[in-house]
């Protein structure tokens, strides 16, 4: 199910916006003056599809209407409601919001959920004390934020309660009927990844904070994460290699006598595997080593059968790296096509590192803010977002040189081709749009 059209009415009580989603090129650019709701639209989509209903209720809009390619239309409204009981009246300083969902494909069937005020300090304090006990796989990364280790998502207190309601005492749960399957299906159809304007620093967990360093550079965290991704792939490679090697003699002896690979078949497969190993070595996934050459003389029938079994195993072993290899190649291509007088290399220990033309190592945190933005963008889009995600990017032009801005759309279109992602980008910069006005949607001032 693909999102094809967005309509927002009375955003901030003023603006009506229509946004057709481009799927021919998998990127849609929205632009317009400050204050007309570009960031708010991205936040609305992010909150909706990640079930952050309490946060969604804080954005002032009249109606959100989403159309999908399967002739499904979702309408979302937020209405103000008075507290429903005396306990809520004592706890809240402001009214509660009711979010109403309706589905045109289900005869306008409706569903309502009560979105508690996310600024309810009593509720936040009480829930914060028990979150670590009732949902152990959540890592606290701020005073009111947790990271879900199963999905990588960052959740507020209300987001945690909405995601795991049955883990909490009944007084913390939203007053609503179970979510209907039609709404679950729509919300699950879009995996969202939101890259916001503040992307160069992250707040570490409380137990890892130092008095002198409250926030750590995102780029250092990403280097650590890439090291983990590479080591996981290498572990899978080793495990598969061990399994295939241990059964090789048995499988070789069981080869049917009718299996007769030709000399050309063997040489073609061998060259294909050699080319792939060369690619893997070039991105640091395999150590540099020279491939053995096959003899130029004709290969005998027995040797061909042995080599056929061996080459089949090599293919299965190297297949472990397929997705990661393509992502690393594009990651390296994007970064090294931008940077002047420095080169990024990938390795198992550090994830990625930077070097001068003379081979001297540069500290990663010494990169300029524009260079760090490029690395963070490319890493987030290639390694953090799930395949086929709806990726929301706010103001990608921040800290980027004009020529880098002009190449941004080409970058994300290459990434979309590799990962199947769909992008919605909010920008002020004509340089980001550059010559791709076929992808651009202006937001009207009235």
Secondary structure, DSSP 8 states (H G I E B T S, - for coil): --EEEEEEEEETTTEEEEEE---SSSEEEEE-STTSSHHHHHHHHHHHHTT-HHHHTTS--SEEEEEETTS-EEEEEEEEE--SSHHHHHH-SS-EEEEEEEEGGGTTEEEEEEE--TT-HHHHHHHHHHHHHHSTTEEE-SSSEEEETTT--EEEHHHHHHHSGGGS-GGGS-S-----HHHHHHHHT--EEEE-S--SEEE--GGG-BTTBSEEEHHHHHHHHHHHHHHHHHHHHHHHHHHHHHHHHHHHHT--TT----HHHHHHHHHHHHHHHHHHHHTTSS---------SS---HHHHHHHHHHHHHHHHHHGGGHHHHHHHHHHHHHHHTT-SS-EEEEETTTEEEEE-TTS-EE-GGGS-HHHHHHHHHHHIIIIIS-TT-EEEEE-TTTT--HHHHHTHHHHHHHHHHHH--EEEEEES-HHHHTT-GGGEEE----
